[in-house]
Amino acid sequence: MATSTGAELTIRPMRTADLAAAERVTAEGFYELEMRTRPADLPPPSMRSGEGAQSWVRRVQHILEHDPEGCWVAESGSGLVGVAVSMRRDLTWILATYAVRPGFQGHGLGRQLLEAALSHGRGCLRGMLAASADPRAARRYRQAGFRLHPTMSLTGVVDRTAIPLVERVREGSVGDVDLMNSVDRQVRDAAHGVDHELLASTYRLLVVDRSTGSGYAYSPPGGGGPYLLAATNRRTATALLWEVLAGSAEGEEVHVDQVTDVNEWALDVGMTAGLSLHCSGYLALRHMKPPRPYLPSAHFL
């Protein structure tokens, strides 16, 4: 159902035909955000690449197919100016992406988009989202009932001499979905479900399945750090993170993001590997504790 916001702006459900324009809204919005909030000691941000745009469209098309009621856009006479994409997994509502085009911010449009996406979470017991350091967005999430847990990021080139021998970590496949869903429910109270099918076809998958602990980690095929990591104990999580870092190319910059204070095991691994620590945004949670051992993805949490 479309809702008029005045000034010829309309909030309406997203359609498949909106995907390309929605990707550009988020690319421009996140670039402007990083320009405002990125620490001075980090390299300047860059616009999302063509390959990154294709990946974004593929992810959001997947969510739109499975959760059409959670995907919304804001439209003006000149085109799309805002996007909010959310999903339900078990009894957890998850905000996957949310942006307003620069020039349309600060007029209540973001609040109305978020309210539309939150309507998809009615009946859910929990909520999760990855928040930037933008104070306006943080205020909006707090007003919506989320607790803001500060997160840290580790960046740099891995010291190859620090990598330990890791045993019993194997390459995974879609055949491990049941195992991964079980780990998800133990660690974050909700399985990724259908998202594992997309993730396993997109990212490198590492799995540990032992009587002493289970877990998995996704990472980009070419390296770059973990995209998503979950395990039933710290020892398993530590082994998985080391194996991900070992898979990075020599001299490549890696990123370990979304680290909350309950996941200090990841800080220990990253610092031992020679990575530098920075404060980033927040893991915003409603009616749940920060998952551990766990490194959420920015999109599927």
N, C-alpha and C positions, 0 to 999 in steps of 0.2 A: 504494500500500500504506500503510495507516494504521499509525502507531507510537504506542504509549502512552508518555507521559512521566511518569506518576504524577500524584497529586493530581487525577485525573479530567481531565487534559489530554491531547489527542491531536493529533499532527501528521498531516495527511492531504492528498491532492491537492485543489486548489481546483476547485469546480464553478461553472457559470454562475449558479446560484441563490445563490452566496456573494457576488456582486459588490457589491451594495448594502451589506451588512454589512462587507465588506472595505474598502470606501471609507471608512466611518465609523471603522474601526480606524486607518487611516492618517491620516485627518484629525485625530483626537484625539491620536495619537502624535506627529505632526509639530508640532502646535500646542504641546503640552507641551514638546517639544524646543526649539522656537524661544523659548519663554518662558524656558528655562534658559540658552540659549547666545547669544541675539541681543545684539549690542553695545548699550550703553546710549544711544549717540548715534543709533541708528536708531529709527524709529517702532515701537511695539509691534505684534506679529503679530496677525492675525485668523484666525478659523476659515475653512476653505475654503467658498466661496460655493456656492449651489445650481448655478450654471453650471459652477463648477470641479468639483463632484462629478460632474456629467454627463460632463464631459471626461475625468475620471479613469476612470470606468466604461467609456467608449468605448475609451480606450487599453488598459486591462487586458483587456477583452473581446477585443480584437484579438490581444493576446499570448497569451491563453488559447486562442484558436482555433488559433494557429500553433505554440505551444509549451506544450501542456498539461502535459508532464512537468516543466516548469520553474516551475510555479505551485503554491504550497503555502499552507495555512492551519493555524493552531493553534486548537483548539476546546476550550472548557470546557463544563461543564454549563449555563452561562448564555449561551453563544454564542461567536462568534469573538473571539479575543484576540490574534492575531498573523497577519501576512501576509508572504510572500516571493514575489516575481514575477521570473522570470528568463527569458532567451531565448538562443538560439544563432544567430549570424549568421556564415556561413562557418565559420571555425575559432576564433571568439571567443565566449566566454561573457559575458553582460551581465546585471547585476542592475538591474532596472528600478525596483523599489520594495520596501521592507523596513521593517516597523514592528511594534512590540509595544504593545498597549494600556497606558496608564499604570496602575500598580498591579500589573502582571504582569511588570515588568521586574526584572532583577537576579537571576533564579532559573534561568538557563540556557536559558530558552525561546528567546531570540533565537539562541543558538548552534545549537540543534537545527534551527530553521527555516532558518538559513543553510546548514547542512550538507545539508539536504534539497534546497535550491535548487542548491547547488554540484554535487550529483550529476548534474544536467542538463548540466554542463559537462565530463563525462568525455570525454577524447579531444580536447578543445579545446586549442589551443596558447597562447591568450591569454585574459585576463580584464579586464573594465572595470566600474567602478561609480563613482557620485558619492556621496561620503561627507560627512556633516555634520560639525560641529565637536565632536560628542559624543565624549568620550574613551573611553567604554566601547565604542562602535561602532568607533572607530579601532583600538582594541586587538584587537577581534575580527577585523577585516579583516587587520591585520598578522599575526596568528597564522595566518590562512588563506593566507598567502604573498603578500599584495599589498604593493606599494610605495606609500607615501602621498605624493602630490605636492600640496603646499599650493596652494589656489586663491584667487583674488581676485575681488571683484565691484565693478562701477562702477554708481553710482546717481545720479539727479538729473534735472534738466530740461535738455534740450539747448539750448545756445546757438545759436540759428538763424543768427546772423551768422557762425558758424564753419564752417558746412556748405559744403564745396567743390562745384564742378560735377563730377558723376560721369557718365561716358559709357559706353555699350555695356553697361549692365546692363539686362536685360529681365525682364518677367514670365514666370515659368515655368509648366509644366503637367506632367501625368502623362507627356506625351511626352518629357520630359527624364529619365526614370528611368534609362535606360542611361547617360547622361552622369553623373548623380549617383552611380550605383553605381561607375562608373570612378573618380571623384574620391575616393569613400569608400575604395576599395581602395588608392589611392595614398597617402592621408593616414593612415588608421587600420587598414589591413590587412584590413578586412572591410566589405562592402557593407551598407547598411541593407535592401536587398531589398524585401520586402513592406511594410516600414514606410513606404517612400516613398509608397505608394498612400494610406495613411491620412493621412500628414502633408500631402500635396499637396491633399487634400480638406478639411483642417482649417485650415491656415495659409496666409498669403500666401507665395508662392514667388518668389524672385528668382534669376536665373541669369546667369552670364557664360560664354560659350563662344567663346573666341578662340584663335588659334594661340599667343599669348603666355601663356595661362593660362586655366584653367577653374575654376568653383566655383559654389556655390549657398548660399542662406540662406533659412531659414524664419523668419517672425515672425508674431505674432498679427495677425489682420485689422485690429484697431483700433490697432495700434502696441504700444509697451511694450518694445521691444528685441528682439534676436535670440533665437529659440528653439533654433536649430541652424545652424551655419555651417561650411562646409568649402571649401577652395580649394587649388589646386596651388602657389600662391606667395603671398607676403605682399602684393604689389601688388593682386592680385585680391581677396584677403580684405579688405584695407583698403577697396577700392571698395564691396564688398558691405556691409560694416558701416556705412559712411557712408550708403549708400542706405537701409538699415534705419532708422537714426536719423533720416534726413530724413523718413521716413514716419510718425514719431510726431506726435501732435497738439501744437500749441503749448501749452506749460504742463504737458504730461503728464510724469509721472515715468517714466523708463525704467530698465531693468536690463540690464546686460551681465554675465552670470554665468559661473562655471566657467572663469576665465582662469588658466592656468598660466604659469610664468615663461618658457616657451619661446614664448609668444604675446604678447610685449611690444608688437607692432604694435597689438593691441586696446587696451592701456593708453594708447598714444600717441593713438589715435583718441578714446577716451573722455575723456581729460584735456583734449584740444584742444576737445572738445565741451562742456566745463565740468562733467563728471560727477565725483563724489567716489569715492575709492578706499577699499575696506574689505577686510580679510582675511575669508575665509569658511571652507569646509571643505577637503576633499581630493578630488582625482581619484585613485582607487585603481586601480592597474594591476598586472597579473601577466604577466611575460614580454613586455613591450612598453614602448616609450618613449612619453612624452606626445605625442599627435598634434599636428602643426602644418603649416600654419596651420589652426587648428580651435577652435571653441567648441562643446563637446558640449551636448546637451540633458540635462536632469536625468533623463529617463525612457528615452530610446532611445540615449543616449550618443553 
